[in-house]
Amino acid sequence: MQRNLIHFSDCPETARHVSSSTVVLVAVIFASTLWAGLVWAGNPAEPLALAEAAHSIRYEDIRDMIIGLLGGLGIFLLGMEFSEQGLKHAAGDKMKAVLSTLTSNRIMALLMGVAATLLLQSSSASTVMLVGFVEATAMNLTQAMGVILGAKIGTTITAQIIAFNLAQYALLLVAAGVLLRTTGKNKRTQKIGEIVLGFGMIFFGLGVMSDSMRPLRGVPEFAEMLIHLDNTPLLGILLATAFTAIVQSSAATIGLAIALCAGDVLSLQSALPIAWGAHIGTCATALLASIGAGRAGKQVAVAHLLLSILGVIIAYPFLPQLVFAAKSLTEVMGSDSEARALANGHMLFTVTTGLLLLPFIHPIQKLAEKLMPQKPESAAFRPIYLNDRSHSIPVVALDMAHREIMRLITVVRAMLEDVMPLLETPSPEAVARMDKEDDKVDILEKAIRPYLAKVAQGDVSHAVISKEHAFIDLVQDLEGIGDIITRELARSSQKLERHNVAFSPEGLQELRNYHQLLMQKFDRVAEAVRLQDCAMAKDVLADIASHQELERALKHNHLERLNTAQKMTVETSAYHLATLNNMRAIRERLDNMARTIVVELE
């Protein structure tokens, strides 16, 4: 397993794949920094306060607290991973539907961000994917910023779920999840089991962390430090920012704060700034993901950071009011839980700042573009939709591949349309242009194949595998059509020019008519591919017999003209028959594409 943090950005779900040694290191750094920061905040002139506080707790209690904190955090992170992966598989198609509702309307973009994060249970995963989408021109920066604000609001649902005191039922959820995962007869049931197992582990981990920190309540020195933390919210923001950047999970930071609140270790006044810091720290994931992206992708990461910092700046002066509002809302809900108050305070902060920043998206966008200006990009033809960040959600990765295949179809169609002009008026320049177009086909084919191969790696559904196979077959047939055009038909035109001969008027008209039929078939197949419509593909296959009959008739007509010894027919007979065979080969490739849609996607 890769332990270098920079690799986590290549695939959002790996942000939770931290080794045990990493978890230990992160928690120790966080705990020691928090403790030292509290001491410094309380009285910088008395660094021995930390030692005095430590002496007032038994060694066994310190050991149990550290083990409980680290173990609980590890179980929590693993539970987050299980629930995320299960949700990605179970809700993958819904995620694709969400992405298809792209709009320039800010409110709709915000709602789309909320929906995306609810489906993924990770604002980091949503934002990392946005980097790829903007880079692939699947959405613009304005849309992405609306989605980012929505994604932040979506995280409040996770916090609300975590705040439920379900630790006593956690092992029951774990047992139910394992049962569904191991005995489920289909993939969907197994993935639902993963979701239930994940939430069970989340609640169990929270319970372990909360219980392990309870002894701190009886330490006077620690209580005094927390009073100082109440008066120094900036310290909590900075510590939470650093911790979240390391573990790449705002939910982990907020979950830890909720656990400490549930154990009466942290007050709401201290915990709320920690939640704010988590919003800033989670930007690290998108910033890392943008390292390999172009300027557009980097602008998304910068815009995400700007929105997070501005949200905290807006809320900072109103911390006491937000604490009061959160407690009041919690009382209205019939609860006095500090953990629930933190979840409510987090929700009020995120929703309020999100709505306040929404009207100012364009100025913030301009600032992000100024901080990360566009550079002149190479005019070289390349894929624009493929990016490895999409692989974390297979159905989204397939959707990106589908978009690229439609680009490939556009290139191949233009080549096929130019075939008849090339045969009627051969020229070296036209052949050279055709070769350049075929180079584009090769570039896309060589990019799409390995991209699709990665989609099917790991634990994916049968539907995903079938679609991956279908897309690879479609790409192969499209590349084959391109080769027929450049290697056969274009070379035939060169031979016609070299020998200074031309098709007979009758023969040329028949080729035009058949070429027109090919164009119509190509468009019908392209539409079936675009819509992934099996019924349309079946309609294409229903015409095979009539097309074969036409091919035989065209060959017969040519041979009849040849028997009359027409000069132009005799001179071009070999080229005419070769052209008919090549056009038939293209027709067969198109039929193969229709058959692939029916067999693999039905």
Helices and strands as residue ranges (DSSP letters): G 5-10, G 12-16, H 20-42, H 49-55, H 59-90, H 92-99, H 106-120, H 123-135, H 141-163, G 167-169, H 170-183, H 187-212, G 214-218, H 220-230, H 233-247, H 250-262, H 268-281, H 283-289, G 290-292, H 295-315, G 316-318, H 319-332, H 338-357, G 358-360, H 361-371, G 388-392, H 394-417, H 419-424, H 428-455, H 462-483, I 484-489, H 490-498, H 505-531, H 534-541, H 544-563, H 567-601
